[in-house]
Amino acid sequence: MKKQNSIIFCLLMAFLTACTPSKKEPELDFAQTLHFSENKCHFIAEEVDSVSYLPLQSTAKSVLSSIDKMYFRNGLIYIADIRNRKIVVFKTDGTVAFVIDRFGHGEGEYQDFGCFTVDKDYIYVIDNTRRAVLLYESRTGAYKDRKPLTVTAWDVEATANGEFLLAFVPMKGGRLKEEQQPYHIFIADKDFRIRKGLLEYDETYSAPLGQPTFFTTDENHIYFSSLWFDGVTVFDIDNPEKYTHIAIEFENKLTAEERADHDRFILSTANYLVATPVFVQGYIAFLITGPEYSEPYLYDCRKNVFCRNNPDDCHNAFLGAIASHDGMFVSSISDYDSYAELVECGFRKAGQAIEEALKEGDTVLILYHMRP
């Protein structure tokens, strides 16, 4: 029997339950509601045990303009730079293992880099232009195979039972080349044949804002979030037909009109999630937009409280989470001036080699070791 972990404790789940399909406003059953109040937040620094750095080797092929998705798997670090349509794979010491940069029209090349996932055998890249999934060997990057895909998908995640979750969110003004059933999530078999749709939306629905990715993962769950509702959907990684929802109750939340109308949404000063949360042990990392800008927050599941950075002290300041690994949140920085400002305010100083890397604009991962 799988050992119960703190995430399950946090979500109060014994078994994950299904949801009710939506019309214009989703009518969902929530396993838990997290109440967000800026005035009641604790400080994140109290929850962080220590901070460490991992510089990533910079070569002509490995330069990253952004980190959109990251995995620590197979003893490697896989990073997607969606803007540059490539995947850079590093060893755990930060040196480059290989790069997949195969934009083109030939065999083993993709015309569109939708997103990717990785398991023990392969890296899977979504090519929505050609309605295909390209497979590359997970430890070498060598091209292996191509499988047809019958839906458009913005993100993909591998489950533990050999299947895949595909995410789709309709966008205002977007037009698909081929019609597909109105589901946010599709379950696909090992050959990417769709066998079931989940989280049905009303056909008049469109999201007011897109995201580069829609999934995050940990050892036991896959997490999905969009602006469909304020919160996150949690899938059992062994059986994705088991899932539940966690809501966030914002004091200053989007109105139904703002959520449905792009122009009203852009002018809104409400709070909402910018990205899918990242889970580590008893903590959840959120990126929440406020009236002026987005800020990272942590939710402490044991204390049932949100935490924010101390504006007057940068000790253990949290830069937001891209991924999780071995009980740590993983963030990144590639700007020396920003790093220097943090250090002056109390953030942990790095060694000379890392500072030189930052001065060159190289990417450095920041690992947040959380208090048990």
Residue pairs with C-beta under 8 A, 6 or more apart in sequence:
2 220
5 219
5 220
5 281
6 281
6 282
6 301
6 302
7 218
7 220
7 221
7 279
7 281
7 282
7 301
8 220
9 282
9 301
10 32
10 282
10 284
10 301
10 302
11 31
11 32
11 234
11 244
11 246
12 31
12 32
13 31
13 234
13 244
15 242
16 31
16 234
16 235
16 236
16 242
16 243
16 244
17 29
17 31
17 242
17 243
17 244
18 241
18 243
19 26
19 28
19 29
19 198
19 199
19 233
19 243
19 244
19 245
20 26
20 27
20 28
20 29
21 200
22 28
22 200
22 201
22 202
22 205
22 228
23 202
24 202
24 204
24 205
24 256
24 260
25 256
26 201
26 228
26 229
28 229
28 245
28 247
29 244
29 245
30 231
30 244
30 245
30 246
30 247
31 234
31 244
31 245
31 246
32 246
32 247
33 246
33 247
33 248
33 249
34 231
34 246
34 247
34 248
34 249
34 284
34 299
34 304
34 306
35 248
35 249
36 248
36 249
36 250
36 251
36 271
36 288
36 297
36 306
37 251
37 306
38 251
38 290
38 308
40 305
40 306
41 297
41 305
41 306
41 307
41 308
42 300
42 303
42 305
42 306
42 307
42 308
43 307
43 308
43 309
43 310
44 296
44 297
44 298
44 307
44 308
44 309
44 310
44 316
44 317
44 318
45 309
45 310
45 313
45 315
45 316
45 317
46 307
47 283
47 298
47 300
47 307
47 370
47 371
48 316
48 318
48 368
48 369
48 370
48 371
49 369
49 370
49 371
49 372
50 348
50 369
51 316
51 347
51 348
51 366
51 367
51 368
51 369
52 366
52 367
52 369
53 350
53 351
53 354
53 364
53 365
53 366
53 367
54 94
54 364
54 365
54 366
54 367
55 94
55 353
55 354
55 357
55 362
55 363
55 364
55 365
56 62
56 64
56 79
56 88
56 90
56 94
56 362
56 363
56 364
56 365
57 90
57 94
57 95
57 96
58 357
58 360
58 362
58 363
59 96
61 88
61 96
61 99
61 101
62 88
62 90
62 96
62 99
64 79
64 81
64 84
64 88
64 334
64 363
65 81
65 83
65 84
66 81
66 82
66 83
66 212
67 79
67 80
67 81
67 322
67 332
67 363
68 80
68 81
68 82
68 83
68 115
68 212
68 213
69 79
69 80
69 82
69 115
69 116
69 212
69 213
69 322
69 323
70 77
70 78
70 79
70 80
70 322
70 323
70 330
71 77
71 78
71 117
71 118
71 217
71 323
72 78
72 92
72 323
72 325
72 326
72 330
73 118
73 119
73 120
73 138
74 118
74 120
74 138
74 139
75 91
75 92
76 89
76 90
76 91
76 92
76 97
76 138
76 139
77 89
77 90
77 91
77 92
78 87
78 89
78 116
78 118
78 123
79 87
79 88
79 89
79 90
80 86
80 87
80 113
80 115
80 116
80 213
81 87
81 88
82 113
82 115
82 212
82 213
84 101
85 101
85 103
85 110
85 113
86 99
86 100
86 101
86 103
86 113
87 99
87 100
87 101
87 116
87 123
87 125
87 141
88 96
88 99
89 96
89 97
89 98
89 99
89 100
89 141
90 96
90 97
91 97
94 365
98 140
98 141
99 141
100 123
100 125
100 136
100 141
102 108
102 109
102 110
102 134
102 143
103 109
103 110
103 111
103 113
104 110
104 111
105 111
107 143
108 134
108 136
108 143
108 146
110 125
110 127
110 129
110 130
110 132
110 134
111 127
111 129
111 130
112 126
112 127
112 128
112 129
112 130
113 125
113 126
113 127
114 125
114 126
114 127
114 128
114 153
114 154
114 155
114 156
115 125
115 126
115 153
115 154
115 155
115 156
115 212
115 213
116 123
116 124
116 125
116 126
116 156
117 123
117 124
117 156
117 157
117 158
117 164
117 215
118 124
118 138
118 158
119 138
119 158
120 138
121 137
121 138
122 135
122 136
122 137
122 138
122 144
123 135
123 136
123 137
123 138
123 141
124 133
124 134
124 135
124 156
124 158
124 164
125 133
125 134
125 136
126 133
126 149
126 153
126 155
126 156
126 166
127 133
127 134
127 149
128 149
128 152
128 153
131 148
131 149
131 150
131 152
132 146
132 147
132 148
132 149
133 146
133 147
133 148
133 149
133 156
133 192
134 143
134 145
134 146
135 143
135 144
135 145
135 146
135 147
136 142
136 143
136 144
137 144
147 191
147 192
148 192
149 192
150 180
150 193
150 194
151 166
151 168
151 180
151 186
151 194
152 168
152 176
152 177
152 178
152 180
153 166
153 167
153 168
153 186
154 167
154 168
154 169
154 210
154 211
154 213
154 214
155 166
155 167
155 213
155 214
155 215
156 164
156 165
156 166
156 167
156 215
157 164
157 165
157 167
157 215
157 217
157 222
158 164
159 165
159 222
159 235
159 237
159 238
159 239
159 240
160 237
160 238
161 238
161 239
162 189
162 190
163 187
163 188
163 189
163 190
163 195
163 240
164 187
164 188
164 189
164 190
164 192
165 185
165 186
165 187
165 188
165 215
165 222
165 224
165 235
165 240
166 185
166 186
166 187
166 188
166 194
167 184
167 185
167 214
167 215
167 224
167 226
168 180
168 183
168 184
168 185
168 186
169 184
169 207
169 210
169 211
169 214
169 226
169 228
170 182
170 201
170 205
170 206
170 207
171 206
171 207
171 210
172 206
172 207
172 208
172 262
173 206
174 206
181 197
181 200
182 200
182 201
182 202
182 203
182 205
183 197
183 198
183 199
183 200
183 201
184 198
184 199
184 200
184 201
184 224
184 226
184 228
185 197
185 198
185 199
185 224
185 233
185 240
186 194
186 196
186 197
186 198
187 194
187 195
187 196
187 197
187 198
187 240
187 241
188 194
188 195
189 195
196 241
198 240
198 241
198 243
199 224
199 228
199 233
201 228
205 228
205 260
207 226
207 227
207 228
208 227
208 258
208 259
208 260
208 261
208 262
208 265
208 266
209 227
209 262
209 265
211 226
211 274
211 275
211 276
213 275
213 276
214 224
214 225
214 226
214 276
215 222
215 223
215 224
215 276
216 222
216 223
216 276
216 277
216 278
216 279
216 323
216 324
217 223
217 237
218 279
218 280
218 324
219 237
220 236
220 237
220 238
221 234
221 235
221 236
221 237
221 279
222 234
222 235
222 237
222 240
223 232
223 233
223 234
223 235
223 276
223 277
223 278
223 279
224 232
224 233
224 235
224 276
225 231
225 232
225 233
225 273
225 275
225 276
225 277
227 254
227 259
227 272
227 273
229 245
229 247
230 247
230 248
230 249
230 250
230 253
230 254
230 272
230 273
231 245
231 246
231 247
231 248
231 273
232 245
232 246
232 273
232 276
232 277
233 243
233 244
233 245
233 246
234 243
234 244
234 245
234 246
235 242
235 243
236 242
236 243
248 273
248 286
250 270
250 271
250 272
251 271
252 269
252 270
252 271
252 291
253 270
253 271
253 272
254 265
254 268
254 270
254 272
255 264
255 268
255 270
257 264
258 264
258 265
258 268
258 270
259 265
269 290
269 291
271 288
271 289
271 290
272 288
272 289
273 286
273 287
273 288
273 289
274 287
274 288
274 289
274 294
275 287
277 284
277 285
277 286
278 284
278 285
278 321
278 322
278 323
278 324
278 329
279 285
279 324
280 321
280 324
280 327
280 328
280 329
280 370
281 327
281 370
281 372
282 300
282 301
282 302
282 370
283 298
283 299
283 300
283 301
283 329
283 370
284 298
284 299
284 301
285 296
285 297
285 298
285 318
285 320
285 321
285 329
286 296
286 297
286 298
286 299
286 306
287 294
287 295
287 296
287 297
287 320
288 294
288 295
288 296
288 297
295 308
295 309
296 308
296 309
296 318
296 319
296 320
296 321
297 306
297 307
297 308
298 306
298 307
298 308
298 318
299 305
299 306
299 307
300 306
300 307
309 317
309 318
310 317
313 345
313 346
314 342
314 343
314 345
314 346
314 347
315 346
315 347
315 348
316 347
316 348
316 368
317 342
317 345
317 346
317 347
318 329
318 331
318 368
319 331
319 332
319 333
319 366
320 331
321 329
321 330
321 331
321 368
322 330
322 331
322 332
323 330
324 330
325 367
327 369
327 370
328 367
328 368
328 369
328 370
329 367
329 368
329 370
330 365
330 366
330 367
330 368
331 365
331 366
331 368
332 363
332 364
332 365
332 366
333 339
333 358
333 363
333 364
333 366
334 358
334 361
334 362
334 363
334 364
335 358
335 361
336 355
336 358
336 359
336 361
339 347
339 350
339 355
339 358
343 349
350 358
350 364
354 364
357 364
358 364
